Amino acid sequence: SDFYNSDLIVASPLGLRTITGPLEAAGSKSSEYDFLSSIEMLVMDQAEVFSMQNWEHVKVVCGFLNRKPFQLRETDINRVREWNLSGQSLLFRQNIILSRHMTLDISGLFSSRRLFGNGRPRVKIRPSYKGAVKRVVPAIRQICQKVECSNLGSAHESRFKYFIEDIFPKLHATSASEGRCILFIPSYLDFVRIRNH
């Protein structure tokens, strides 16, 4: 069935983002988000995977949740709850986020009153994990370096410049001679920027 006649919607943030469009288009005829206005329970399973992709899709889709609909579309007005009409449905939505680990993106999403209303997770289960670094047979050399920046607003640019000018040439020379190098980039946007360089 279509979104408006469905009781359950299973979709990815990217799939919903392609339907809703950008958040700035809310209220225009080009944006299709009315089906997200009556969401009563949001479940995000394996949210750590969304963190490895473009987290902006999650924030935009959550921004469309529980907004007042642009069109009424066969709505029985007698069945609409009063708190929906007063714009408080965001406060009554249940949010369940399941993740293998807590990230700053997930924590920030929960603490955002604009996206999650009364936010603040009620239950956090933190299993203990001793790690696996001791079980690695060859010794892994980890190097931490401090990147100087003048202010927080220029931190991304300073980090990128430092990586391109200082670290990348050394990595390129090392991987060409030894053939073994792994590079972990936690942000998808940083990954795209480095990939396109």
Disulfide bonds with the S-S distance in Angstrom:
none
